[in-house]
Amino acid sequence: MNKSTAKTPISISLGVIGGSGAYDLLANKALGENINTLTLETPFGESAPIHHFRAGNLEYLFLSRHGEKDYSITAPFVNYRANIYALKECGVDRIISWSGPGIINTFFKPGEYVLPNDIIDETKNRQTTFFKNRGIGFIRQDSPFCPQIQKVVHDSMHSLGLPHHEQGVYVCSEGPRLETPAEIKKFRLYGGDLIGMTLVPELFLARELEICYASICYLTNFAEGTVTREFKTGELFEGMQTNQEKKQVEKSISHFPSILAGTFLNLYKTKRACHCKDAMDRYKKKGVINDDWHTWLGPA
């Protein structure tokens, strides 16, 4: 594995951040031809390994959020700033992530896909900005997930015949523990549909560096208190997921290589026309920052 403390010679515009199950796809070599793997040392620490993949005529970068061989790092301890910095350094201007949240709104079912369009931040202890101790970063969040990527993902999934929900409010909790029934009731009153632990601060950091970011959620289980489930020791989610639901979830994960391939093909044909790329434009016009994003950053 190569490591670099300088600018990498790679310049790839599309990046993927894989959530739960990403390590299985890596192990099964389901993501294409792995041309190279590198880890970058950033001002915020070392990034996760970044895999340079080729799938047909397309190239993209892939980062497994939770580890390379198993679920080895939980959501509150992921170095989100290092990962987003490293992808930006590698030329990425569009990120598609995936995540496996639980279900608050029982209109949704385990194994289904949701393209979240809004988010509620319930994290507590994470470093959520690159601009620590700086006077910048006052960025509008009318569309926290890039609507242009969302539309391309929707069209790609539709062409593959994969049903999905086009909207959902994702609540991001701190973790690593799961939520209590009272917390889920509170989040439902807030208008939350899904409950996960990973998308914050990832999407906000991407916007700070003017990277487009959208996420595909595959639903893993009903959240605590939404349905009655017997407690089972020694099992994933301690009985909150049935065997049939587990099979449906595994099937959903298996479709990600096809979803990504179709999405990338369409993204390469689509010029960036969203507001994500201009998130810091106000500060540039004022002369507070210049076009070199490295100079925008505050201390670690």
Secondary structure, DSSP 8 states (H G I E B T S, - for coil): -EEESS--S---SEEEEE-TTHHHHHHTT-S-EEEEEEEEEETTEE---EEEEEETTEEEEEEETT-SSS--S-GGGS-HHHHHHHHHHTT--EEEEEE--EESSTTS-TT-EE---EEEEE--S----S-TTSS------SSSS-HHHHHHHHHHHHHTT--EES--EEEEE--SS---HHHHHHHHHHT--EEESSSTTHHHHHHHTT-EEEEEEE--EE-BTTB-----TTSGGGGSS-HHHHHHHHHHHHTHHHHHHHHHHHHHTS---SSGGGTTHHHHHHTSS-S-GGGG----
